[in-house]
Amino acid sequence: MILAIANQKGGVGKTTTATNLAAGLAARGRRVLLVDIDPQGNASTAFGIHRNERSKGTYAVLLGTPLAEAARPTGIKGLDIVPADPDLAGAEIELISENRREFRLREALADAPYDIVLIDSPPSLTLLTLNGLVAATGVLVPLQCEFLALEGISQITRTIEAIRRSLNPKLRLEGVVLTMYDRRNNLSELVAADARTFFNAKVFDTVIPRSVRLSEAQSHGRPVRDYDPKSPGALAYEALAGEVLARETLPA
């Protein structure tokens, strides 16, 4: 299973979801690879990989370096990462004239020795995002429980449909995960209700709460399950990992 974590709106908890879900899946015995294709490199930073330590990463992979040379352990059993190296921002310029430029990541991930690959995508529709969506079998969309959030999610669903028609007929919406949920805020409940009405069973039961521990964990270069395993955010991402695996066993 290859899941792109994507939303064309920024600040929705995309990287937080990618990193903590990856750790949760690895904790459940899966061999997981996290691919950071966002030039900001926040997923790489969240695992304590500094920019000057990213000599080979997704940029190198997109230009032909074997995946095995770029993947590295995170310190969490069963979880490797391909970090966003400093040159990744220039990849779009270098790839624009290349043949099959949208398929570079798919080809790199072919026969990768992992049970699950998660792709942390940029918060915009770029050639890098396109590579992630063409490589993926499903898209997991984080939806922030705040005003105008549904407008952003409509953009990514239209993009999924367009890519399915033209480049990747196997691509599907794997699910929508509600993030930054605040039970004290009526708006959070309204957004959640609207999402469940519109997307029905595609919305995960698990809701990710707004939590300072999630931000603190990233600043310490650790997933929240290691930083504070009893915190609401850690428990939520553990539950989300279970839901993702349960959906994997269901028919498409």
N, C-alpha and C positions, 0 to 999 in steps of 0.2 A: 504494500500500500504506500502510495506517495501522495502526501497531502500538502498543498500550498496553503499557507496561512496568509490570507490576503484581504485587503479592504483598501479601496482607493482614497479613503479618508484617513488622515493621520491622527495620531493620538487616541486610538481606540483600544489599546492594549494588545496590539498584534504581536509585538516582540515578547511581551510578558507572557502571552499565551504560548507562543512557539517554544520558548525556553523552558517554561514550567511544565507544559504538556510533554515535551521531550523527556524531561527528567522523570515524570510520572510514569510514562510508558516503559522506560528503561527499568524502573523499580519493579515493574510487573513482569520482568523477565524477557522483554523484547529487546532485540538488538536494534538500536535506533541511530540514525544519522540525521543531524540538523545541518541544513545548508543555508548559510547566510548570504542572500543575494541582494541585500539592501546596502548600498554604498555607505550609509551611516554606520553600519557595523555594530549596532547596539546588541544584537544577539551574541556576537563574539565578545564584546565587552562584558556582557552579563555572565560569561563563564571565565572571566578574568584573563582574557587573551588581549594584551595590549597591542596597539597598532604596529609598533616596531617589531612584534613577534609574529606577524602574519605574512611571511615571505612568500608562501604558496597558499593560495586560497581559491575562492570562486573565480576570480579573474583568470588565474592560471588554468583552471579546469575548463572554463569556457573557450580558452584559446588552445586547448588540446592536451594539457597535462593530465596524466591518468589520475582518476579519483583517489586511488590508494596513496598517491604521493602527497595529496592535499589534506586528506582526512586525518584528524588527530584526536587523541583521547581528551575528554573533558575533565577527567578525574572522577567521573561517576561511572560505575560499572555498567557496561553495555551501551554507553552513549558516546558517540564521536561527533565531531563538528568539522565542517569545512568553513573556515572563517572568511569574512569579507576582507580581502587584502586591500591595501591603500590604493591600488591602481584600478579598483573595480569601477569607479566612476567613469573612467575612460573606456570601459569595455564597449559601450554603445557605439562610440565613434569608430573603434577598430572593427567591430562586427558588422557595421551597417552595409559594407560592400561584400561581405562573405556569403557564400552559398549556404542555404539551410541555417541561416543565423538564428532562427527561432527554435531550432531543434538541438542546439549545442548541449544544453543541460540534459535533455532526455537521452541523448546518445551517451553522455558521460555517466549517467546513472544506470544504463543498461547492465543487467547482471550484477549490480552492486550487492555485496553480501550482507544486506540488512533486512530485517523484517519490516521496518517502517522508516520512511524518509519524510522528514518535515522540512518545508522550504519557507523561510522567513522572507517575504517579498517586500519591495519598496512600497510606500504609500501613494503610488501613482502608477498610471499605465505606461510603462517604459518597455524597452526591449528586454530588460532584465526580468521585469514582471511577466512579460510574455513567455520568456524561457521557462519560468517557474510553472506557469499554467499549462504550457504545452507538455512539460515533463510529468505533470501530476495526473493522478486518477481522480482526485477529489479536491474540493476547495472547502476549507474551514474558514468561516467569516466571523471575526470578532465584531460584535455590535455593542457600541457604547450606549449605556442607558441614559442618554441625554438628548436635548433638543437637536433636531435636524439629522440625527443618526440614521434614520430610515432612508433619508435622501442619499446618503453615502452608500448604503447597502444596495440600493437600486442600481447604482452604477456598476458595482462588481457583478451583480447577477446578469445584467445586460452583457457585460464583457464575457462572462462564462458562456452564455448562449452563442455569442459571436465566435468564440474560439472553438466551441464544440462543432459548429457548422463548418468551419474552415480549416482548422489545424489539428484538433484533438477530439474526435468523436466520442472518446471514452470519458471525457471530463464531465463531472457532475458536481452539484452542490452537495457536499458531504454533510454540512450542517452549519447552523448559526449558534454562536455561543455569546450569551449576554454578559458583558463585562462592566466593571465600575458601577455595580448595582448598589444603591444606597436605600435601604429599607425606610429610612426617615424621610425620603424624598418622594412625594407623590408622582413626580415626573418619571422616575425610574420605573415605577409600577405601570404607568401608562405606556411607556415605550415597550416594556416587556409584553404587556397585553397585546399591543398592536403587532409586535413581531410574531407572537404566537398565532394571532388571527391570520396574518398574511402567509407565514411560512409553515404553519401547522407543526407536524411532527419533525420537520427539519430543525427546529429549535431544540437544542439540548436541554434536558431537565436541569442540569447543573447550571447555577448562576454564579459568576465570579464577583465577589463583593469588592467594593472600593476599600483598599487596605494599604496603609502606610508600610506594612511589612513587605509587601511585594516590591515596592520601590527600594526599600532598604536592602533587600536581598540582592537586587541587581547591582546596587552600588558596591556591594562587597564581593561581587563576582561569583555568586552562588545562587542556585535555585532556592525558592522559598522553602521547599521541603527539607533542605539541609539547614537553612538559616533559622527557621522557626516552624518546625513540623506540626505544631499544635495550633498555629494561627488559622483564622478562617480562610485566608487565601490559599494556604497550603492544602487544607482539607478539601477546598473546592477543586483545585487542580488535580488532586488525587481522584476525586469522584469523576471529573471530566475524562481522565485517562481511562477509567473503567467504562464509561459510556462509549468512548471512541472504539475501544476493543469490542464491546458488545455489538456495535453497529457493523463492525468488520465482518462478523459472523452471519449477519442478516443478508438475504438476497437483495440484489440491487434493484 
